[in-house]
Amino acid sequence: MAKRKIYLSQGPYTDLHRRVCDKIGELLEARGCEPVTVGQNAYGIKSTVEQVRKNMNACSGAVVVAFRRFRLAEAVEKPGTPDEKSISGRFLPTVWNHLEATFAYGRNLPLLILVEQGVYQEGMLSEKTGLRPIVADLDMKFLKSEEFTKTLEDWLEHLDKQSERSVVNIEALRPHDIFHSLSIKQWCAVGGVVVALLTFIVTTAFWMGTISAKL
């Protein structure tokens, strides 16, 4: 049985980060999954964004590991407005965490989001998407914790259910179901095939009639 591909969004830059990501990869592999990360074990000639999109399309789920990547020593939010606010000491993750999580969310893939304690939560790392990110000290101790173990098992169970729902029983489909499931683009493709087929039939009939008339 082929392993399910899981996109692993990561941006490690310390030895601890790398060990954490490697361990998460091992845990996924031990549960019948194949971690995929552009730039780590997935490569190609297209742009990085295109590579992410391509590989995400082949995945059944995604795990986002958001580490502290940038620290804003001093910054100003909404400058020149009445809501101007000074910011200092704010930690941000790599922007690829947001981008890759967005690709996964857009494809309705089961998402597991892990956020290092102290990282500013916005966008795909916040709860505004309806998901509950796990915020913790992302270290080897956390990966052995009951919280992470149960969260991972729950996510994998959700992944299994999602995979089961994606399997379509063709024999059980009625013409009515197929009719309503096709998109406009798919209907255009079907129409093109029908027109081509009718053209072939009419052309063949014409030439067969012409040949018969000459005999």
SVG drawing of the C-alpha trace seen along z (x, -y; Angstrom):
<svg xmlns="http://www.w3.org/2000/svg" viewBox="-31 -60 54 62">
<polyline fill="none" stroke="black" stroke-width="0.4" points="0.0,0.0 1.4,-3.4 2.2,-5.8 0.1,-8.9 2.0,-12.1 2.0,-14.8 3.3,-18.2 5.6,-19.3 5.9,-23.1 9.1,-24.0 11.7,-26.7 14.4,-25.3 17.6,-27.3 19.0,-25.9 20.1,-22.4 17.1,-22.1 14.7,-23.1 16.2,-20.5 16.0,-17.8 12.4,-18.6 11.5,-18.6 13.4,-15.3 11.5,-13.7 8.1,-14.9 9.1,-13.4 10.0,-10.1 6.7,-10.0 4.7,-10.5 6.7,-7.8 6.0,-5.4 2.3,-6.0 2.4,-5.2 3.0,-8.7 5.6,-10.2 6.7,-13.8 7.2,-16.1 8.9,-19.5 10.0,-21.6 13.7,-22.3 14.2,-19.4 13.1,-16.3 11.1,-17.7 12.8,-19.6 12.0,-20.8 12.8,-23.3 9.8,-25.5 9.5,-28.4 9.3,-27.5 5.7,-28.6 4.8,-26.4 6.7,-23.5 4.7,-24.0 1.4,-24.0 2.4,-20.9 3.5,-18.9 0.6,-20.0 -1.8,-18.7 -0.3,-15.2 -0.7,-15.4 -3.4,-14.1 -2.7,-16.5 -0.3,-19.1 1.7,-19.8 2.9,-23.4 5.8,-23.9 6.2,-27.6 9.4,-28.6 10.6,-32.0 12.4,-33.2 12.5,-37.0 12.5,-39.4 11.3,-42.9 13.5,-45.0 11.5,-48.1 8.6,-48.7 5.5,-50.8 2.1,-49.3 -0.3,-51.5 2.2,-54.4 0.8,-57.9 -2.7,-56.9 -4.7,-57.5 -4.2,-53.7 -0.4,-54.0 1.3,-51.6 4.9,-50.9 6.0,-47.3 9.1,-45.8 10.4,-42.3 7.8,-40.6 8.7,-37.2 7.6,-36.2 7.9,-32.8 9.0,-32.3 6.4,-33.6 6.4,-30.2 4.5,-28.8 1.6,-31.1 1.9,-30.4 2.0,-26.7 -0.7,-26.6 -2.9,-28.7 -2.4,-26.2 -3.4,-23.3 -6.4,-25.2 -7.5,-26.1 -7.5,-22.4 -9.4,-21.5 -6.6,-19.3 -6.5,-18.3 -4.1,-20.8 -2.0,-20.4 -0.4,-23.7 2.3,-23.8 3.5,-27.3 6.5,-28.0 5.8,-29.8 6.2,-33.6 5.5,-33.6 3.0,-36.3 -0.2,-34.6 -1.9,-36.1 -3.1,-34.9 -3.0,-31.1 -1.4,-30.8 -4.4,-32.3 -7.7,-30.8 -9.6,-33.0 -9.5,-30.1 -11.5,-27.9 -8.5,-25.7 -6.8,-25.5 -3.1,-25.9 -1.0,-24.2 1.2,-26.8 4.1,-25.3 7.9,-25.2 8.7,-23.2 11.4,-20.9 12.1,-17.2 10.3,-17.1 7.1,-18.5 7.2,-15.8 7.1,-13.2 4.3,-14.9 0.8,-13.5 -0.6,-16.7 1.3,-16.3 0.9,-12.5 -2.9,-12.7 -3.2,-15.7 -1.2,-13.8 -3.3,-10.7 -6.5,-12.8 -5.3,-14.6 -4.3,-11.2 -7.8,-9.9 -9.3,-13.0 -6.9,-12.3 -8.2,-8.8 -11.9,-9.9 -11.1,-12.6 -9.4,-10.0 -12.4,-7.7 -14.8,-10.4 -12.6,-11.2 -13.0,-7.7 -15.9,-7.7 -18.0,-4.6 -18.5,-5.0 -21.1,-2.1 -23.3,-3.9 -23.4,-7.2 -26.6,-8.0 -26.8,-10.1 -28.4,-12.8 -25.4,-12.9 -22.9,-13.1 -24.9,-15.8 -24.9,-18.1 -21.3,-17.3 -19.7,-18.6 -18.3,-22.1 -18.8,-24.6 -15.3,-23.8 -16.0,-20.1 -19.2,-20.6 -17.4,-22.5 -14.9,-19.7 -17.7,-17.1 -19.4,-19.3 -16.2,-19.5 -15.8,-15.7 -19.5,-15.3 -19.1,-17.8 -15.9,-16.1 -17.6,-12.7 -20.6,-14.0 -18.4,-15.6 -16.5,-12.4 -19.8,-10.4 -21.3,-12.9 -18.0,-13.1 -17.7,-9.3 -21.3,-8.9 -20.8,-11.5 -17.8,-9.8 -19.3,-6.3 -22.4,-7.6 -20.1,-9.2 -18.2,-5.9 -21.4,-3.9 -22.8,-6.2 -19.7,-5.7 -19.9,-1.9"/>
</svg>
